[in-house]
Amino acid sequence: MWYNMFAMKDRIEVNPKIMLGKPVIKGTRITVEHVLKLLKQGLSVKEILKDYPHLRKRDIEAAVDYATDSLGRERAYPLGSIHS
């Protein structure tokens, strides 16, 4: 986990001046969301790297780690019983 946190900090950037503050691969305008959508569409890491040659495998891994970590920090709050 320590390596993943370091990789995320080194490779993922959140800046309100870039893509309205969405997390992006550092030095690009490629959002973490876009990388996840490419993976969801079934593209392999190899295919993504071919389409985006300025990216590295570690960038894609950091995007997935960032999303996983962000979701892991979310908190759910019960709304109460709907039968109250």
C-alpha positions as CSV (number, residue, x, y, z in Angstrom):
1,M,0.0,0.0,0.0
2,W,2.9,2.4,0.8
3,Y,4.1,2.1,-2.8
4,N,0.7,2.7,-4.2
5,M,0.3,5.9,-2.1
6,F,3.7,7.1,-3.3
7,A,2.8,6.3,-6.9
8,M,-0.5,8.1,-6.7
9,K,1.0,11.2,-5.3
10,D,3.8,11.1,-7.9
11,R,1.5,10.4,-10.8
12,I,-2.0,11.8,-10.1
13,E,-2.7,15.5,-9.8
14,V,-5.7,17.4,-8.7
15,N,-5.7,21.1,-9.7
16,P,-8.7,23.3,-10.1
17,K,-7.1,24.9,-13.2
18,I,-6.8,21.5,-15.0
19,M,-10.0,19.7,-16.1
20,L,-12.1,21.6,-13.5
21,G,-10.2,19.9,-10.7
22,K,-10.8,16.3,-11.7
23,P,-7.9,14.0,-10.9
24,V,-5.7,13.6,-13.9
25,I,-2.5,11.8,-14.8
26,K,0.2,14.4,-13.9
27,G,1.4,16.4,-16.8
28,T,-1.6,15.5,-19.0
29,R,-5.3,16.4,-19.3
30,I,-6.2,12.7,-19.1
31,T,-8.5,12.1,-16.2
32,V,-8.6,9.1,-13.9
33,E,-12.2,8.8,-14.9
34,H,-11.2,8.5,-18.6
35,V,-8.6,5.8,-17.9
36,L,-11.2,3.8,-15.9
37,K,-13.7,4.1,-18.7
38,L,-11.1,2.8,-21.2
39,L,-10.5,-0.2,-18.9
40,K,-14.3,-0.7,-18.5
41,Q,-14.7,-0.8,-22.3
42,G,-12.3,-3.7,-22.3
43,L,-9.2,-2.1,-23.5
44,S,-6.0,-3.7,-22.2
45,V,-3.2,-1.7,-20.6
46,K,-1.2,-2.5,-23.7
47,E,-3.9,-1.0,-26.0
48,I,-4.2,2.1,-23.9
49,L,-0.5,2.6,-23.9
50,K,-0.5,2.2,-27.7
51,D,-3.3,4.9,-28.0
52,Y,-1.7,7.2,-25.5
53,P,2.1,6.7,-26.0
54,H,3.0,9.4,-23.5
55,L,1.4,7.3,-20.7
56,R,3.2,4.6,-18.8
57,K,1.9,1.5,-17.2
58,R,2.5,3.0,-13.8
59,D,0.2,5.9,-14.7
60,I,-2.7,3.5,-15.4
61,E,-2.0,1.6,-12.2
62,A,-1.9,4.9,-10.2
63,A,-5.3,5.8,-11.7
64,V,-6.8,2.5,-10.6
65,D,-5.2,2.9,-7.2
66,Y,-6.5,6.5,-6.8
67,A,-10.1,5.4,-7.7
68,T,-9.9,2.4,-5.3
69,D,-8.5,4.5,-2.5
70,S,-11.1,7.2,-3.0
71,L,-14.0,4.7,-2.9
72,G,-12.4,3.1,0.2
73,R,-12.6,6.4,2.0
74,E,-16.3,7.0,1.2
75,R,-18.7,6.8,4.2
76,A,-22.2,5.5,3.9
77,Y,-24.9,6.8,6.3
78,P,-28.1,5.0,6.8
79,L,-31.2,7.0,5.8
80,G,-33.4,5.3,8.4
81,S,-36.2,3.0,7.9
82,I,-38.6,3.7,5.0
83,H,-41.4,2.2,7.1
84,S,-41.2,4.8,9.9
